[in-house]
Amino acid sequence: MSASDLSPPGLPPLPGALESELAQLAPVRTRRPVRQLAMVVAVSLLYGAGLVVMLTIRRDLDELPVGWLIGAGLLWLLGFAVPLYLATVPRSGSMMPRWRLAGLTAAIAAIAAISLGMMLHPLGPNSVVLGWQSVTRGYGCLLHGLETAIVPVIAGTLALRRALPVGARWIAAALGASGGSLGGLVLHLHCPVADGLHVGLIHGGSIVAAAVLAAALVPRATEVR
Amino acid sequence: MTEAKELMQRYCDGDAGAFRELYALLAPRLLGYLVRMARERALAEDLLQQTFLKVHRARAAYVRGADPVPWIYAIAHRTFLDEARRGRRATVRVGEVETLPEVPAGLTGESDDRRDEVRGDPELMAAALDALAALPVAQREAVVLTKLDGKSVAEAAEIAGTTVGAMKVRAHRGYVALRKLLGKSEPGKHAGEEP
């Protein structure tokens, strides 16, 4: 073969299935990432608020430092919003997912939630201190965290269905981490256990658990197939 | 790429003609990429058809105003990798393919729109394409995207779903391996002499 023989030959015909679909091609509603993000955020926050009401507000809420309550709440909210934004909204003018950044922020959210939870956990007279049992008996909180994560993950998955040719697992992990952070926020407002191990490993751990579960289950729905 | 953008928008609005124009615009380059990756013309054609079928099924994921080309390239890349994982990769080498679907963009990496410019030595190019087949998939892909398809390292990394740093390393290693292979196959010539 010489390079002079490399002339452009004819292209293969389109597959029959595609030809027949083209014959009756209908307009489609294209993806609007910012609108979808707003929808996912609104639905998730409403669901999270509903869960807090259902599970009841923590009994030691008025005994805890307001600065810590608001600061930690904002950090949980940040952990929810940033990975979700990076997972669902591509750069302007691009369709490619920002999977590296999304995955990185998911990891940062998890590490920050676990370490800050272990370090900063103020105590009120009505707070509960269980010691090691707060970890071994923490499955209830972990479950609530995962329950909360379900809605953002499903809503994010629907927004991204069949849109990702690369990085689908990282994007799924970011969706999971985002949902897990919302779960952490719900637990922040519900759970009166004030042990550092519990707040760090269980509340913060809900980010890790949700991210791992989402990374295992979601990519099939979001990959271009 | 404004033309691809406009065609994709018209296609999403239900214009089948726009899809055919998009196919005519992108398929030659994608087929060239897939032939170099799959090393068999028939398999590459099959992968190209699968790619456009996937594009069609996923067209609702298009974001208006966005460039669809890297997205479509990434779909082709993933389609090839899925095929390779299924173990149905072709064993035919590029050198045995009678014709390639497009003129490669030149080993120095000039892009399609510079195709009219002077290209390298035809024999060297054929030898390089032959040597390309001997590279590992990741390195071959990096060389094909950055050196033959004229993509920037960032674009190639985006398509392959890897980091810019990893793509740089792959492209460098692939290029070094390619030069070594060319040096062995043609003792009198060195790829480094390529302008």
Interface residues (C-beta under 8 A of the other chain):
Chain A: M1 S2 A3 S4 D5 L6 S7 P8 P9 L11 P12 L14 P15 A17 L18 E21 L22 A23 L25 A26 P27 V28 R29 T30 R31 R32 P33 P90 G93 S94 M95 M96 W99 R100 L160 R161 R162 A163 P165 V166 G167 E223 V224 R225
Chain B: Y11 C12 D13 G14 D15 A16 F19 R20 Y23 A24 A27 P28 L31 E45 L48 Q49 F52 L53 K54 V55 H56 R57 A58 R59 A60 A61 Y62 V63 R64 G65 A66 D67 P68 P70 W71 A74 I75 H77 R78 G95 E96 V97 E98 T99 L100 P101 E102 V103 P104 R119 P122 E123 M125 A126 L129 E158 I159 A160 G161 T163
